[in-house]
Structure formats: structure tokens, C-alpha cells
């Protein structure tokens, strides 16, 4: 999970139930290999509230800010947002884990 001995820098987009649970797990279970460095939510207050639980300033002002800080983006939003988030992450050469795969499927064109 680490990149040449460095911790994997992770950002989570979506600070609801799933994003919050993932953030807690990264901080408590994977801190030896990964670091939660950024959080973003369209409801900015959610990102600040979750960030405060870790006593860190992790809230990003926008999606691009989060993407620029991380190696891995974890999308934990509503399905209608996942496709655009994935496109932006991939365009910035970032790895991404998509939790809301229905949003990708709905945008797939043969």
C-alpha cells in the first residue's frame, strides 16, 4: 500500500456515513501504511465536522484541491456524482476507488 516506503496519501470525497466510516478506518487501522490527507463534501460543513474528529485540518475547499493533495481518491458520494469525480481524478493521474459504481454504469456508452 505504500509507494516506495512512503505512506499512501488518501483523500475522501463524500463525508456521509460511508466516507466517515472509511476515514475512521484509515486513521485507526492503516496509519502505518496510509495517511488521510484531505476530505471534501459539497456540504462543506460535513467535511469540517469530520476533519475536527481527527483534530486535523483536512477539509478541502473544492474537489480539485483534494485531488492535487493525494495519491488515491476514494469516492463516497451519491451515484450521480461519481462519474465526474472519477473523470477528474483520472485526468489528474490519480488512482480512484469508486464506491457508487451505479453512477459509472449509468454514464457508460457503448
C-alpha positions in Angstrom: 0.0 0.0 0.0 2.9 2.4 0.4 4.7 4.0 -2.5 8.5 3.3 -2.2 8.3 3.4 1.6 6.1 6.5 1.8 2.6 6.4 3.1 -0.2 6.4 0.6 -1.9 9.8 0.7 -5.7 9.3 0.6 -8.5 11.8 0.1 -12.2 11.0 0.6 -14.9 12.7 -1.4 -18.2 12.5 0.5 -18.3 12.8 4.3 -21.6 11.0 5.0 -21.9 7.6 6.7 -19.7 5.7 4.2 -17.0 8.3 3.9 -16.9 8.9 7.6 -16.5 5.1 8.3 -13.7 4.8 5.7 -11.9 7.8 7.2 -12.0 6.4 10.7 -10.7 3.0 9.4 -7.8 4.6 7.5 -6.8 6.6 10.6 -7.2 3.8 13.1 -6.3 0.7 11.1 -4.0 1.7 8.3 -1.9 4.6 9.7 1.3 2.6 9.3 0.8 2.5 5.5 -1.6 5.3 4.6 -2.4 8.8 5.7 -5.8 10.6 5.4 -4.7 14.0 4.0 -7.9 15.5 2.7 -11.7 15.4 2.9 -14.3 17.1 0.6 -18.1 17.2 0.5 -20.4 19.5 -1.4 -21.9 20.2 2.0 -18.7 21.8 3.3 -19.7 21.7 6.9 -19.7 17.9 6.8 -16.0 17.9 5.7 -15.1 20.3 8.5 -17.0 18.3 11.1 -15.3 15.0 10.1 -12.0 16.8 10.0 -12.4 18.0 13.5 -13.0 14.5 14.8 -9.3 13.8 13.8 -8.1 17.1 15.3 -6.6 18.0 11.9 -7.3 20.4 9.1 -8.3 18.0 6.3 -11.2 19.8 4.7 -10.6 20.8 1.1 -12.2 23.9 -0.4 -13.0 22.1 -3.6 -12.6 18.8 -5.4 -9.6 19.9 -7.4 -7.8 20.9 -4.1 -8.3 17.4 -2.7 -7.2 15.7 -5.9 -4.0 17.7 -6.0 -3.0 16.6 -2.5 -3.5 12.8 -2.8 -2.3 9.6 -4.4 -5.6 7.9 -4.0 -9.2 9.4 -4.2 -12.0 7.4 -2.6 -15.4 8.5 -3.9 -18.1 8.0 -1.4 -20.8 10.3 -2.8 -24.2 9.9 -4.5 -24.1 7.9 -7.7 -25.0 10.9 -9.8 -21.6 12.5 -8.9 -19.3 9.5 -9.1 -18.7 9.6 -12.9 -17.5 13.3 -12.9 -15.3 12.7 -9.8 -13.7 9.7 -11.4 -13.0 11.6 -14.6 -11.3 14.4 -12.7 -9.2 12.1 -10.7 -8.1 10.0 -13.7 -7.4 13.2 -15.7 -5.1 14.3 -12.9 -3.3 10.8 -13.0 -4.7 9.8 -9.5 -5.9 6.4 -8.6 -9.5 6.2 -7.5 -11.8 3.8 -5.7 -15.4 4.3 -6.7 -18.0 3.3 -4.1 -21.0 4.5 -6.1 -20.4 2.3 -9.1 -24.0 2.8 -10.4 -23.0 6.3 -11.4 -20.3 4.9 -13.6 -22.5 2.3 -15.2 -25.2 5.0 -15.9 -22.7 7.1 -17.8 -21.1 4.2 -19.8 -21.8 4.4 -23.5 -21.2 1.6 -25.9 
